[in-house]
Amino acid sequence: MNDMLRMAISYVERLDWAVFPVHSVIDGKCTCGKENCPNAGKHPIGALVPNGVKDATKDINKVKEWWTKKLWANIGVATGKISGFFVIDVDGEIGKEELRSLELEHSKLPDTVEQLTGSGGKHILFKYPSDVVIPNKVGFIPKVDIRSDGGYIVVAPSIHKSGNQYMWEALSHPFEVEIAEPPNWLIDLIAEKPTGGKRPPEYWWQIANGVVEGCRNMSAASLMGLLLRKGISPILATTLVLAWNRQFNKPPLEDDEVLKVCDSIAKKELQRRGLLK
């Protein structure tokens, strides 16, 4: 059993995290085979998980099947309620400094599980609260994002496009340290109250301004569903979602991926209307 499979199984069995395979980096290139891939080592392996993070699982047999087919695959973990945590995603030194400034304004974040990314950033994990909704937030503060429901992170021992490995902080490994409860001040800043299934305006505003890697498929699906429910034709709705993705997501999804999402949502909406069996 290789390290990737062993760790993927451990994340499921020991932590109850939902995992799925993402592309890796070999000889400086993304295993997807695309030259200058904008998401090198970070995007789902479509042949194994056609629905991306939505296919994340806690089924050990499925995990074994995936990593037996792609021994080199990096490990993606779905964030949010499904795995019981959300993430503060800190990008480089600027992000770290911005987060320090936020802590000075409020109070220091409690010790919790932390991961070092291959780019010099870090992932800070907190338990998902039971009484509020934690949304994904792009640019929560400069160079700091929130990854939650519908999002994901890549985890150790995965390979970053820099060639470095993702690594858990020595004193903050999830097998040794419990994920901490988020402080109240952080919840107040990022949480949304449940709204009986109706998305609040802030949710759509965040999507309209573009979303982070790991949240794009889910956001594209949400946007497509909204447009269809407003009576816009599937063809026009798909065109609008493609334009949104190209203009606002940094980096954008491949057009083929967006088309796949839009087609899936359109079929579900037509079935709901009784126009397709």
N, C-alpha and C positions, 0 to 999 in steps of 0.2 A: 504494500500500500504506500503510494507516494505521499509527500508532505501535504499537497493541496487537498487530496481526498481525505487524508487523516484529519486535517484541520476543519474541513467543511463538515465532516461527520461530528467532530467535537463541538463545533458551534451549535449544531442542532441538538445533540444529545445532552450536553452539559449546560447550555445556556438557553435552549428553546428559541433560537433565532431561525428565521426563514432565510435560506440561502439559494443562490442560483449562479450559474457560470457566466463569467464575462471574459472578453478577450484579454490576452496577455501581451507582453512585448518580448520578442525574441530577436536578437541581433539588431536592436534599436528600432524594430518595425513592429507595428501592430499585427497580430496574428489574423486579422480580418483580410489582410493582403492589399489593402488600399494604400497607395502612396500618400504620405503626409496626412494620415488619418487624424482628424481633429480630436478624436476621443480615444487615442491610442491607449490600450490597456484598461479601458473603463467601460466599454459598451457591451451590452448583452450579446451572447452568441446566438444569433437568430435561428440557426439550424436546430438548436437545442431548446431555446426558450423564445418562441416566436412572439410572445406577448411581453417580453422583457421582464421587468421586476414583478409584474402581475403573476408570473409563473414561479416566483420564489416559493420554496416548500420546506416543510419539516419532515418529509417522507424520506427516511434513510435509503430505501431502495431506489428512489428516484435520484437521490444525490449520488449514490454509487454508480448508477447508470450513466449520469452525466459525466462524471470525472473519469470513468472507465473509457468513455469515448474521446474525451479531451483531457488527457493527463495534465497538460500544461495550463489549463484554464485558471484564470484568477477567480477569486471568491467575492461575489457580491452578497451583501446582506441587506434585506429590505428593512427600512427604518419605519418608525411609527408604531401603532398599536400591535401590529402583527408580530413584532419582535420585542415589544415592551419598552422601547426607548426611542428618544429623538436625539439629534446630534447638532452640536454647534460646530460648523465646518469653518475652520480658520485658515485663511490663505496667506501664507508667508509672513514676513516680519511686519508688514503694514497691518495685516489682520490681527496679529498678536498685540501690537501696540494699541489698536483701536479697542480690543477687548480689555486690555489693562485699564484704559481710560474709563470704560464702562464700569469696571469693578471699582475704581476709585470713586465714581459717582454714586454707586450703590453699596456693594460690599463684595468681598472676595468670593468667587465661586467655590463651593465645597470640593474637596478631593473626590475624584470619581475615576472611572475608566477613561483612559486617553490613548489615542493612537497617533503616531508620527507618520505623516504621509511622505511619499517619495519626493515631494517638491519643497519640503521645508515647512509645510503647514501642519495642522493637527486636527484631529476629530475628538471632541469632548462629548461624552455620552451621559445622558440623564434619563431617569425613569419617566415613562410616559404617564402623566397624571390621569386619574380615573374620572375626574369631574369637569375637565375642560378639553377643548379641541386644540391641538397644536398644529398649525399649518406650516407648510414650507414657506420660507421667506427668503427671497433673493435680496441681497444687500440689506440684511437686517441692520447692520452697521457696515461701513466700508470694509470690503474684503472679508466679510463674515456672513455666512448664510445659515439658515436653519433647515435641516433635513428631517422630514417627518413622514406622515402617511403618503404613500405613493412614491417616495424617494428611496434612495439606497446609498450605501457607501461601499467602497472596495476595502477589503481587510487583509491583514497579515495571514500568510507570508506572500501575498500577491506582489507582482512586479510592476513598478511605476514606469512610465515612459522614459524617465530619466535613467533607468537601469537600477535605481535603488529599490529596496524592498519596503513595503509598508511594515511597520513594527509597532507593537504595543509598548507603551512606556514601561520601563523596568518595574516600577513600583505601582503601576496602574493597569496590570494585565487583567482581562475580564475573568480569567480562571482563578484569580487570586483576590481580586478586589470587587466588591459589590458596586453596581451602578448606583450613584447617589440620587436622592430626590432633588429636583430643581428648586432653587430658592424662590420664595414668593415674588420677589421683585422681577425675576426673570419670567415667571409665568405671566405676571401682569403686563410685561412688555410684548410677549409673543403669542399669548393664547387668544383663542376666539371661543365665545360661548356657543354651545350647541344651539342650532336654530331649527330643530324639528325637520332636518333633512334639506332645508332650503339653504343654498350657499349665500353667505353674506356678501355685500358689494366688495368688501376688501379682498375676498378670495379671487374674484374676477379681475380686480385691479392688479393684483400680483401677477396673475397669468398674462394679462395684457402687456405687461412690461417685460415679459420673458422670464423663463425659469431655469434653474440650474440642472446640470447633468443628474440623471437619476429621477427627475421629476417631469421630464418632457413628454414621455409617452402618456402618462396619466393626465397631464394638463391638456395635451392635444385631444385626448378622448373626452375630457370634460367640456372643452370648447366646442368640439364637434357636436356633442349632445345638446349643448345650449342652443347652438344655431339651428339645429334641426327642430327642436321644440318651439322655436320662434317662428317656424313655418318656412324657413329658408330651404331651398331645394338641396338635395345631397351633393349635386355637382358644384353649385355655388359655395356651399358650406365647405366642401373639400378645398376649393380654390382659396378661400379665405384662411383656412387653417394652414395651408402650405405657405401663404404669404406671411402670416404671423410667425411661423416657425423660422423662415429665412431671415426675416427682419429683426426679430427680437430675441430669439434664443441664441446664447453664446456659449458654446457653438451650437448651431442648429442640428436637428436630426437629419439624416438622409431623407430625400424625398420619398424613396420607396418605403421607408419605415412609416412616414406620415400617412402615405396612401393606404398602407395596411391597417393602421389604426382607424382612419376615417371610414374605410370600407366595412370594418367590423362593427363600428358604432352605427353606421347607416343601416346595416342589415338588422341590428337589434331594434332600431327605431321603427323600421318598416314592419317588423314582426309585431311590435307593440301596437301599431296602428291596424294590424290585421291585413296588411297589404302583401305580406310575404310569409310563407309557411316554412 
